[in-house]
Amino acid sequence: MHHYPRVSMVIHLLAYICAIINLNKKTMKKIILLLLLSVGLNAQNKFQADAAGASEFRGLINSSDAYFLSVDFSTVAEFKSGAGEYVNFYPAELKNLNTNAVTKGLKVMMKIDVPIKLPDGKTAQNFLFRSILLDASDVKAFIAFLEKNVASKVGKADKKDPKMDETTIKFKEVIFSYTSQAGRERVTMYARDYGVTGRDNGEAFIEFWTESQVDKLPVLLSVLKKII
C-alpha cells in the first residue's frame, strides 16, 4: 500500500484556495479528482516499471488505455554486424490520449540472431525483432557517459597494448559496453527480451556486438542529443 502525505497536504491547500476564490463544490471536486488521477497514474507507471525491471517509458505504454507513439525514423544511429543483425536508435515521443501528457525518450529497434539447434545437431539462424526503451533521464546519463568515458578513446586503441579496457553503463533495459584491446575496438549491447508484444518480464537478455561500426558512436551521440 502506497501513502502520499504530500498529496493530502496539497489537496487541503487546494480546497482552501478554492474556498477563497469562491469556487463551487462541484468544480472543486473535479479539480481534486483530476489531481488524484494524475498522481495515481504516475505512481502506477513507476510501480509497473520497477516491478518488471523496465523503463518508465515502457510502464507508460503498458498502463495506458490510449496513447500515441511517435518515432522519428528520419533521425537514426544504425549499427550492423556481419551476421545480418542491426541495432537502430531513434528519438521517440509518447502522448497519453487520456491525459495529454507527453513523454520523450529513446526507442531502440533490434534484429538479433539467436541460433536454434536443429534435430540433426546443426544450428540455423533465428532472427528476433525486438525493441527497448530508454527514459529521458537515461538518455541524459547516456550522453554524459559517452562524452566523458568513450568519445576520447574511439579510434585510439594501441595495437601494442595487450591489456583489455572495458567501459560499461547499465540501464534498466540495456547494458552498453565499449572495449578495446591490442588495437581492436568493440561495442556490445545486452538488451532485455520483452518478447514480441513488449510485455514479457524481460528476464532473458539478447546480445549484439560489432567491431566494424564503432566509428558510428559520434552519430549515436548526436541522435541522443536531439531528444534532450
N, C-alpha and C positions, 0 to 999 in steps of 0.2 A: 504494500500500500504506500503510495506517494503522498506526502503532505507538502503544501505550499503556503507557509505562513506569510510570505511576502505578498502572495496573491490576495490573501484575506485582507491585508492592510490596504492594498490598492483598491479593493472593492469598497471597503469602508470609506476611503478617501473619495472615491468616485461618487459614492452615494451622497456624501456631504457636499461635494461640488454641485451635483445635480440639484440638491435641495436649495442651495444658494441661488442658482440661476433659474429656479422655479420650473424645472423640467417635470412633466407629469410622471406618475409611477410607471405607466406603460412604456414610455420612452426609456426611462431609467432601467427597467428590467431588460429591455432589448440590448442596451449598451453593455450591461453586466453579462448577459448571456453570450454576446459576441466575444467578450474578453475571456470568459471561461472556456469557450470553444477553441479559441486561438491557443491558450495555454495548454489545453488538453491535447490538441493535435501535435504541438511541439514536443510535449512530453512523450506522447505515443511514438512519434517518429524516432526520437532519441533512444527510447527503450527498445524498440524493434531493431534498430540498427545495432545497438550494443549486444542484444541477445543473440543476434545472428552473426556477429563478428563482421558486420558490413558497414559501409559508409552511411552517413545520414542521408545522402543523396538517394541511395537505394531504398532506405527506410521511407523516404517521402514518396517514392514511386509505388512501393508495395502497399502503403497505407492510404493512398489517395484513391477515391472513387472515380474521379475525373481529373485528368491532367493533360497538359500539352508539353511535349518534349521536343525541343528544337536543337538539332545538331548541325554545326556549321561544317559541311563537307568541303567547302572551298578553302578551309584552313586546316592543314594536316601535317603531321610529322609521321613519316612512314618508315618502319624498319622491316627488312626482309631477311629471311635466312635462305641458305642454299637448298633447303628441303621443301621449298614451296610455302613456307609459313610467312605470316606477317603480323605486325602489331601496329595499329594506326591510332594516333592521338587526335582527338577533336574537341574544340570548345563546345560546351552544351549548356542549355538553359531550360529549366523546368518551371512550368506555371501550374499551380493548383487552380483548377477552374471553379472550385467552390469558394476559395478564399482570396483568389487573385494574387497570392503570394508567389514571388519569383525567386528561384534559387539558381545560382551559377555553379558550374563545376566542369569536370573533365570526363569525357566518355572515351574509353579505350576499347577498340574493336580488334579481336584477335582471331587468327586462323592458325591452329596449333595441331601438329601431327602427334597423336598418341597411338603408336602402333599396336595392332592386335595380333594375337597368336592364332594361326590357322590350325586346323586339325592335323595337317601333315607336319606340323612343327615349324613351319616357316612363318614369317611375320609380314603383315601387309599394312600399308598406310591407312590411317583412320583419322581424318581431319575433323576437329571440333571447332565450331564457330561460337565464340563466347565474347562477352563484354564485361568490363569492370568500370566502376565509377569512383571518382575522387571528388571530395568536397572542396570548396573554395579554400578552406584553411589548409587542406592537404596540398593544393596547388601552390600556395604561398611557401609552404615548407619545402616543396619540391624545387621551386625556383632558387631558394636560398641554398639548398643542398648542392645543386648543380653549379651555381656560381662560385660558391665558397670551396667546394671539395673536389669538383670534377673538371670543370672547364679548363683550368690551367694545366691539367695533365694530359688532355687529349692530344694525340699525335706526338707525344714527347717520351714515350716509353723507351728505356735504354736497353738496346739489344745485348749489351754486355752484363746486364744485371739479372742474375738468375732468380732473385727474390720476387715473390708474387705479392702485389699490393691489391687489396680489395676494399672498396669504399661502398657502403650499403646504407640504404634508408628503407624503413619499413612503414607501410601504411596498413589500414585495416584490410584492404582488398588486394594489395600487391606489394611485393618486395622487389626493389630495384638495386642492382649492383653493377659497379664498374670495376673491372680488374685489369691489371697489366702485369706482364712477366716476359722478360727477355725480348722486348720489342713488340710483343703481341698485346693487343687490347681486345676486351670483350665486354659487351653489355648483356646482362642476364636479367630476366624478369620472371618471378614466380607469382602467378595470379591465382586467386581463389576461383574454384569452379562452382558457379552457382547454377549450372545446368542450362538447358535450352531456354527455359522460361525466366531465368534470373532469380528464382525464388527458392532454390535449394539452399541447404545450410552452409555451403562453402567450406566444408571441412577439408576437401581434397584440393591440391594445387596442381596447376599445369605450368610447364616451363617453356620459355623461349629464350634463345641466345643468338647473338650474331657477333662476328668479328669484322666483317666487311662493311658494316654500316655504322660503326662507332662515330665516324666523322659527321653523322647527322644529328648529333646531340645539340649543336647550336640551333638547328631548326626546331627541335623539341622545346628548347628554352624559349624561343620566340613565340611558339604556339601557346605555351603556358602563360606567358606574359600578356597575351591578348584576353585572357579570362579575367585577370585581376585589374 
